[in-house]
Amino acid sequence: MLESHGGSIARLTLNRPESRNSLSTAMLRQLIEAVSRLGDSRDVRVIVLSANGPGFCSGHDLRELTQARQNPDGGAMFFEETMNLCSSLMMAITRTPKPVIAEVHGIATAAGCQLVATCDLAVASDDARFATPGVNIGLFCSTPMVALSRNVGRKASMNMLLTGDMIDADEARVIGLVNKVVPKQNLRQTVDGLAEKITSKSPAILRIGKEAFYQQIDLTLPEAYRFASGVMVMNMLEADAEEGIGAFLEKRLPTWNVDQERCGDT
């Protein structure tokens, strides 16, 4: 994995192109550490997850998993460790107070598709393809199912899970797996533009909003409204809310109080 910074945007680049960026346990650990650390950084406002090589991510490293079958327990402990690490990465992306954008080209399959579904936003090139193909090799994509079923409709997610069929970028946009599809040559520019737009917002308010989004999503409707109403009251008491409303009424640009951001407090 490579890490680079441009202004307040941090870019994490999957860098195992020879395996289409399959998620080895080493890569999973690197990503967990980086996402957690960047989430606590006052210098970072947005995290972009991209990839080198012909594809975004092909899922778990099947060679690594197969090799573990030679262990005395048949690989059970290694399989458990791998799935726990993968779940920890997805939770780290959800829990970090910084918005995370997936920049997707080529294939994003199995846990790679899960990664796209987990990111807060996703922009895909027109050559991108998505699948949860575990069913084709006797391994139902149960963990990718968690993120997929929380981002697209039940029928669409079950179709992907039960058939293992590949869908193109346009279909991924229609079902809500990605936000936007652009020509491949415009992918980086589009993602950078989106990230820059987000960095212009109050970091404190983005933190409040992202945390609230994931807390309310699985509540009942009455519970969600009670919870969200409380968040709105807390939000209204923030200095940046006072500044933002005042700037709107006075027809000027707001000046956000960056020092007020409580980084990592999720």
C-alpha positions as CSV (number, residue, x, y, z in Angstrom):
1,M,0.0,0.0,0.0
2,L,1.2,3.5,-0.9
3,E,0.2,6.7,1.0
4,S,0.4,10.2,-0.4
5,H,-1.0,13.6,0.7
6,G,-2.2,16.6,-1.3
7,G,-3.3,19.4,0.9
8,S,-5.9,18.0,3.3
9,I,-6.6,14.9,1.1
10,A,-4.9,11.7,1.9
11,R,-4.7,9.0,-0.8
12,L,-4.2,5.3,0.1
13,T,-3.3,3.3,-3.0
14,L,-3.6,-0.5,-3.1
15,N,-0.3,-1.6,-4.7
16,R,-0.3,-5.3,-5.4
17,P,-1.0,-5.0,-9.2
18,E,0.3,-8.5,-9.9
19,S,-2.6,-10.0,-7.9
20,R,-5.1,-7.3,-8.9
21,N,-4.7,-5.9,-5.4
22,S,-6.0,-8.9,-3.5
23,L,-6.3,-8.3,0.2
24,S,-3.5,-10.2,1.9
25,T,-3.5,-10.1,5.7
26,A,-0.5,-7.7,5.5
27,M,-2.4,-5.3,3.3
28,L,-5.5,-5.5,5.6
29,R,-3.3,-4.6,8.6
30,Q,-1.7,-1.7,6.7
31,L,-5.1,-0.3,5.6
32,I,-6.6,-0.6,9.1
33,E,-3.6,1.3,10.6
34,A,-3.7,4.0,7.9
35,V,-7.4,4.6,8.1
36,S,-7.4,4.8,11.9
37,R,-4.3,7.1,11.9
38,L,-5.7,9.4,9.2
39,G,-9.0,9.6,11.0
40,D,-7.2,11.1,14.0
41,S,-5.2,13.6,11.9
42,R,-6.1,17.3,12.0
43,D,-4.3,17.7,8.7
44,V,-6.6,15.3,6.8
45,R,-10.2,16.1,5.8
46,V,-10.9,13.4,3.2
47,I,-9.4,9.9,2.5
48,V,-9.3,8.5,-1.0
49,L,-8.9,4.8,-1.6
50,S,-7.4,4.0,-5.1
51,A,-5.4,1.3,-6.7
52,N,-2.5,0.6,-9.1
53,G,-2.6,-1.9,-11.9
54,P,-5.4,-3.3,-14.1
55,G,-8.0,-3.5,-11.4
56,F,-9.2,-2.0,-8.1
57,C,-9.3,-5.1,-5.9
58,S,-10.0,-8.8,-6.6
59,G,-11.0,-9.7,-3.0
60,H,-9.1,-11.9,-0.6
61,D,-5.8,-13.5,-1.5
62,L,-7.0,-17.0,-2.4
63,R,-3.4,-18.3,-2.7
64,E,-2.7,-17.2,0.9
65,L,-6.0,-18.8,2.1
66,T,-5.2,-22.0,0.3
67,Q,-1.7,-22.2,1.7
68,A,-3.2,-22.0,5.2
69,R,-5.0,-25.3,4.6
70,Q,-1.6,-26.9,5.2
71,N,-1.8,-25.8,8.9
72,P,-2.6,-28.5,11.5
73,D,-6.1,-27.1,12.0
74,G,-6.8,-27.0,8.3
75,G,-6.5,-23.3,8.2
76,A,-9.3,-22.5,10.6
77,M,-7.4,-20.0,12.8
78,F,-6.0,-18.2,9.7
79,F,-9.4,-18.0,8.1
80,E,-10.8,-16.5,11.3
81,E,-8.0,-14.0,11.5
82,T,-8.4,-13.0,7.9
83,M,-12.2,-12.5,8.2
84,N,-11.8,-10.6,11.5
85,L,-9.2,-8.3,9.9
86,C,-11.4,-7.7,6.9
87,S,-14.4,-6.8,9.2
88,S,-12.1,-4.5,11.2
89,L,-11.1,-2.7,8.1
90,M,-14.7,-2.1,7.0
91,M,-15.6,-0.9,10.5
92,A,-12.6,1.4,10.5
93,I,-13.8,3.0,7.3
94,T,-17.3,3.4,8.7
95,R,-16.1,4.7,12.0
96,T,-13.4,7.2,10.9
97,P,-14.7,10.7,11.1
98,K,-13.3,11.5,7.7
99,P,-15.3,10.9,4.5
100,V,-13.8,8.0,2.5
101,I,-14.1,8.0,-1.3
102,A,-13.4,4.8,-3.4
103,E,-11.8,5.6,-6.8
104,V,-12.6,2.4,-8.8
105,H,-11.3,1.2,-12.1
106,G,-11.2,-2.3,-13.5
107,I,-12.6,-5.1,-11.4
108,A,-13.9,-4.8,-7.8
109,T,-14.9,-8.3,-6.8
110,A,-15.8,-10.2,-3.6
111,A,-14.1,-8.3,-0.7
112,G,-13.1,-5.7,-3.3
113,C,-16.7,-5.0,-4.0
114,Q,-17.3,-5.0,-0.2
115,L,-14.7,-2.3,0.1
116,V,-16.4,-0.1,-2.5
117,A,-19.8,-0.6,-0.8
118,T,-18.3,0.3,2.6
119,C,-16.7,3.6,1.5
120,D,-18.9,6.6,2.0
121,L,-18.8,7.6,-1.7
122,A,-17.6,5.8,-4.8
123,V,-16.7,7.1,-8.3
124,A,-16.0,4.5,-11.0
125,S,-14.4,4.6,-14.4
126,D,-16.5,3.4,-17.3
127,D,-14.4,0.2,-17.5
128,A,-15.2,-0.8,-13.9
129,R,-16.9,-4.1,-13.2
130,F,-18.3,-5.5,-10.0
131,A,-19.2,-8.9,-8.7
132,T,-19.6,-11.1,-5.6
133,P,-18.6,-14.3,-7.3
134,G,-17.9,-16.5,-4.3
135,V,-20.9,-18.7,-5.1
136,N,-19.0,-19.8,-8.3
137,I,-16.2,-21.3,-6.3
138,G,-18.1,-22.8,-3.4
139,L,-17.7,-19.8,-1.1
140,F,-20.8,-17.6,-0.6
141,C,-19.8,-13.9,-0.2
142,S,-21.3,-13.6,3.3
143,T,-19.1,-10.8,4.5
144,P,-19.4,-8.8,1.3
145,M,-23.1,-9.3,1.7
146,V,-23.1,-7.2,4.8
147,A,-21.9,-4.0,3.0
148,L,-23.7,-4.8,-0.2
149,S,-27.1,-5.3,1.3
150,R,-26.8,-2.0,3.2
151,N,-26.1,-0.1,0.1
152,V,-28.3,-1.5,-2.6
153,G,-31.8,-2.9,-2.7
154,R,-32.4,-6.5,-1.6
155,K,-33.3,-7.8,-5.0
156,A,-30.2,-6.3,-6.6
157,S,-27.8,-7.5,-3.9
158,M,-29.3,-11.0,-3.8
159,N,-29.0,-11.2,-7.6
160,M,-25.3,-10.5,-7.4
161,L,-24.8,-12.9,-4.4
162,L,-26.8,-15.8,-5.9
163,T,-25.5,-15.6,-9.5
164,G,-22.0,-14.3,-9.0
165,D,-22.5,-12.4,-12.3
166,M,-20.4,-9.4,-13.1
167,I,-22.2,-6.0,-13.5
168,D,-20.8,-3.0,-15.3
169,A,-20.3,0.5,-14.0
170,D,-23.6,1.9,-15.3
171,E,-25.6,-0.9,-13.6
172,A,-23.6,-0.3,-10.4
173,R,-24.6,3.3,-10.5
174,V,-28.3,2.5,-11.1
175,I,-28.4,0.2,-8.1
176,G,-26.6,2.6,-5.9
177,L,-23.2,0.8,-5.5
178,V,-21.4,3.8,-6.9
179,N,-22.3,7.5,-7.1
180,K,-20.9,8.4,-10.5
181,V,-19.4,6.8,-13.6
182,V,-16.8,8.8,-15.7
183,P,-14.4,8.1,-18.5
184,K,-11.3,6.4,-17.3
185,Q,-9.1,9.3,-18.2
186,N,-11.2,11.6,-16.0
187,L,-11.4,9.4,-13.0
188,R,-8.6,10.9,-10.9
189,Q,-9.6,14.5,-11.7
190,T,-13.3,13.8,-10.8
191,V,-12.4,12.2,-7.5
192,D,-10.0,15.0,-6.6
193,G,-12.7,17.5,-7.5
194,L,-15.2,15.7,-5.2
195,A,-12.7,15.5,-2.4
196,E,-11.8,19.2,-2.7
197,K,-15.5,20.1,-2.5
198,I,-15.9,18.1,0.7
199,T,-12.8,19.7,2.2
200,S,-14.5,23.1,1.9
201,K,-17.1,22.1,4.5
202,S,-16.7,22.3,8.3
203,P,-14.7,19.3,9.5
204,A,-16.5,19.3,12.8
205,I,-19.9,19.2,11.1
206,L,-18.8,16.4,8.7
207,R,-17.7,14.4,11.7
208,I,-21.1,14.8,13.4
209,G,-23.0,14.0,10.2
210,K,-21.0,10.9,9.2
211,E,-21.3,9.4,12.7
212,A,-25.0,10.2,12.9
213,F,-25.7,8.6,9.5
214,Y,-24.3,5.2,10.4
215,Q,-25.9,5.3,13.9
216,Q,-29.4,6.0,12.6
217,I,-29.4,3.8,9.5
218,D,-30.5,0.6,11.3
219,L,-32.9,2.2,13.8
220,T,-36.6,2.0,13.5
221,L,-38.2,5.2,12.0
222,P,-39.3,6.6,15.3
223,E,-36.0,5.8,16.9
224,A,-34.1,7.4,14.0
225,Y,-36.1,10.6,14.3
226,R,-35.6,10.8,18.0
227,F,-31.8,10.2,17.6
228,A,-31.5,12.6,14.6
229,S,-33.4,15.3,16.4
230,G,-30.9,15.1,19.3
231,V,-28.0,15.3,16.9
232,M,-29.5,18.4,15.2
233,V,-29.8,20.1,18.6
234,M,-26.2,19.3,19.4
235,N,-25.2,20.4,15.9
236,M,-27.0,23.7,16.3
237,L,-24.9,24.5,19.4
238,E,-21.7,24.0,17.4
239,A,-19.8,27.3,16.7
240,D,-19.6,26.3,13.0
241,A,-23.4,26.0,12.8
242,E,-23.7,29.6,14.1
243,E,-21.0,30.8,11.7
244,G,-22.5,28.9,8.7
245,I,-26.0,30.2,9.2
246,G,-24.7,33.7,9.8
247,A,-22.7,33.6,6.7
248,F,-25.7,32.4,4.7
249,L,-27.9,35.2,6.0
250,E,-25.1,37.7,5.4
251,K,-24.4,36.4,1.9
252,R,-20.7,35.7,2.6
253,L,-18.5,32.6,2.7
254,P,-18.2,30.9,6.1
255,T,-15.0,30.7,8.0
256,W,-14.8,27.3,9.7
257,N,-13.2,26.8,13.1
258,V,-10.8,24.0,12.3
259,D,-9.5,23.9,15.8
260,Q,-13.0,22.8,17.0
261,E,-12.8,19.5,15.2
262,R,-12.7,16.7,17.7
263,C,-10.7,14.3,15.6
264,G,-11.1,10.6,16.4
265,D,-14.0,11.2,18.8
266,T,-16.4,8.7,17.3
